[in-house]
Amino acid sequence: MKKIETAAIVGMGALGLMYGNIILKGIGPEHFCFVMDHERAERNRGKKSLCNKEEVEFPVRETKEASPVDLLIVAVKYPSLEGAMSVMEPLVGEDTTILSVMNGISSEEILGERFGKDHLILTVAQGMDAMHFGNEVVYTRMGFLYIGVGDDATAVQKERVDQVAEFFREIGMPYVREADILHRIWAKFMLNVGCNQTCMVYGCGYGVAGTPGTEEMACYVSAMREVVLIANKEGIGLNENDVMEYVSLMETLDPEATPSMGQDRINKKPSEVEAFAGTVISIAKKHGIAVPANEFLYRRVKEIEREYL
């Protein structure tokens, strides 16, 4: 499989800007760009972004100007995925590897149905505390991109993991080759279900949500434990050790920062509640499991969104 020499990102949010900055420095503006529809391109072309106070001008192309790239990173939120796939069409060629840094447990399946499973490797973005407001992203921790393939991976997908790992080494992208990537995906989903939704509902950051003895921490840990229940029914071996590992991870993040759904409330944007509590409730119903914490979070997020959407 050919070496990765060109890359593009769809989605100019916190993760898109953070990873785009590394890729831009690694391969240069002639080999990297953000791709978007005409309206967004008009707004962003020539506009400078701030990455941890560093001014960066990212190359921007419209969909109609785009051509296949070696690596395509999908960094949108679930409400934008359908539109993003239309933007992606001209970027995907025979040699294109697609990598999704989206939250949740289903983006790779959705993308694979549209573009072909062989193009996808499994990815989890974890351990960052990036916040995005306007044209600025700030973070104290970049975390890691965990990459790997499932047990049913094709030979092509396994080659793609080698290819991406080599590229990440060359450009200095923090990454981990994960042996059990499905466990990692579900564990990160568990954290997002608990932390993201709790921070939005209570209007707080990592510090408040992670304070023992508070209503906020009780809520987010309860929501995580409900994910353990449904994961076990789906054949994924999450357990209480995973819950405690991610509680500890929360303690390493900027206590004043808030995750993406907390930022959605501040920015008055649609959240990913359907991908989080909505998914938990749906799977729980299939297995006859009670998930009261997620039902509470789902209801409250919808109430909050109705105030501004």
Secondary structure, 3 states (H helix, E strand, C coil): CCCCCCEEEECCCHHHHHHHHHHHHHHCCCCEEEEECHHHHHHHCCCEEEECCEEEECCEEEHHHCCCCCEEEECCCHHHHHHHHHHHHHHCCCCCEEEECCCCCCHHHHHHHHHCHHHEEEEEEEEECCEEECCEEECCCEEEEEEECCCCCCHHHHHHHHHHHHHHHHHCCCEEECCCHHHHHHHHHHHHHHHHHHHHHHCCCHHHHCCCCCHHHHHHHHHHHHHHHHHHHCCCCCCHHHHHHHHHHHCCCCCCCCCHHHHHHHHCCCCCCHHHHHHHHHHHHHHCCCCHHHHHHHHHHHHHHHHHC
